[in-house]
Amino acid sequence: MNRRYRLVLAALSSLIVACMTPADIGNPGPLTMSVVSGDGQHGVPGGELPEPLVARVENERGRPVSGQIVNFRVVSGGGSVFAGAAITNREGLVQERWTLGFSDSQRVEARAVDPDSGTALTFAVFTATFLDTLPPSGDSLPPVTSNVNASPNPAQPTDSVIITAQVTDTFTGGSNIAGAAVRVDSGPLLAMLPQDGAFDQQNELVTRTLVGIALGGHTVCVRGRDSAGNTGSFSCTFLMVTNGGGGGDTLPPVTTNVRALPNPAHSTDSVLVTAQVSDTFTGGSNIAAAQVQVDSGPLISMFPRDGAFDQQNEIVTRNFVGIPAGTHTVCVRGRDSAGNVGSFSCTVLTVATLERRRAPPRR
């Protein structure tokens, strides 16, 4: 009887072992991990990718391993994963959700430790790239450059002139700024540096010091590039380099610090354009007038902020209403009392359409 019982148990054990999968009877040899799906997706900065990250764990025979803990780590890009860890199912599969960050290099690694050997498993690496868009247009949107400034202005030929500007992608895609360049007249593009030491934000103040600029008037233009690869339009200012010599006022006034507030604006906003017009270092005449132009529109008179054109240095203003949605170039120039008309100094204004909220359904 005992012998028959032992024979029955042995037969049952053999049957059970024969029906079990490799995942059920242990994990012979080293484990491996591979990407199944979810790699190479495109998404907006700060948004969750549409598809999950899926990895597979196998033993050395290529059979699935269940019950294996897998950790998902964001290693670049500043994004986040939803859970951070998961356990493989009977097919050896594990899944995770990934929300992108705002840097240009997006990478997640799936990591695990072999339960038998304690060694690190081969990483399953997931990467993603930015789809730098704003719905519903689907167009790629470049960053906006504004507040281009040269100091000192006017300058002497021996001066070191500091060029500064603000480059932002906050309202035009949401990517970090990756670079900026400045150009004097038709000269080469020169790289600018972030004022805080690193290109790691959607809004950056950039700077470049120029030396040895020739006598005369110069157009200094700056543009930015975001981490999605979109390059913006130039925003410019006018720089005067002079020896300060006399002989009568034949030099035009210099316009700087052109600003539009608010910027970005909505199509229903009243936008205030301001600028500084000075003839202090370029002839010493009083400022007599200033004009503003939006894109290729008509020249419109501006007003002195203190109520009268009676100084060599004037802050001028003009209000605009009903500016259509889109990106606009706003340029200002001044005229001194000797009749000299200066060059335009410009900034970029972004106007967005104010979305209408749907009324709640009637009950």
C-alpha positions, 0 to 999 in steps of 0.5 A: 500500500505504501509503495503504491501510494509513493508511486501515485505521488511520484506520477502526480509530481511529474505531471505537475512539473511537466505542466509548469512554465519556466517562470513557475519553476525558478529562473535558471541563469541570468535574467535579461530585460528588453523594451517592448513598446513605448520608446521613441514617443513624442509629447509636449513638455510637462505632458504625459505620453499617450502610450505606457512604457512596456518592458519584458523580463526573460530568463536565459532560455527566453521564457518570461519571468513573473513576479520580478520587481522592476524600477523605472527611473527618470535619468534626464529631462526632469520628468516623472513616472507615475508609480516608480516600480511594478511587478512583472505579470505571467508574460514577464511584462511590466508597465509604467506611465511617463510625464515629460520634463522641460529639458531637451534630453528625455530618458527613462531606464527600467532597472531591476536586480537579479533575485538569485545573483544580486547583479543589476539587470540589463537596462531597458532604455526609453527615450522621448522627444518634444512635440513643441506645439500648442493646440489646436493649430499643431504648429511648432512655435519658436521662443520670443525674444524681447527687451534687447538692450545695449549698455552703454548706449551711446558708447565710445569705440573703446567701450565694452558694450554689454548686450542683454535680452530676454528669451522665453518659450513659456507661452509658445510651446513651454520648452526650455531655452537652449541657446541664443545668438546676437548679430551686429548689422550683417555680421556673424551670429555670436553665441550668448550666455545665460545670465544665471549660468545655465540654459535650464528654464523656459525664460532666460536672460541672455548676455554677450559683451562686445568690444571694438565696435566701429564708429556709427550707428549699428543694429543689434539683433538677438534671437533664441532657440528652444530645446525642441529645436525651434528658432525664433525671430530677431528682436533688435535695438539701435546702438550708436558708437561716437567720439562725442565730437562737436561741429553741430548736431548732425547725429540722430537720436537713439531709441532704446528699451522698447517694451510692450505691456502686457506681453504676451497679451490677449486680443482684448487687452490694451497694450502700452508701448513705451520707449526711451529716446535720447539725443544726450550723446548724439548732438545734445538737441531736445527730442521733438517727436517719436513714432511707433509702427506695428509690423508694416502698418502706418507710423503713429505718433507717440506722446512724451510721458511727462507731457511735453517734448522739452528734454534731450531724453524722453520716455514716450508712450502709445496705447493700442487696442484690438491688436489681432492674434499672432506675433507682431514686430513693434518698432519705435524711432525718434526725431530731435529738434535739429531734424535728425530722424533716428533708426528704429528699435524694435521688440516682439509682441505676442497676442493670443486669442482669448478662449471662450468658455462654454456655457454649462448645459441647461437642466 
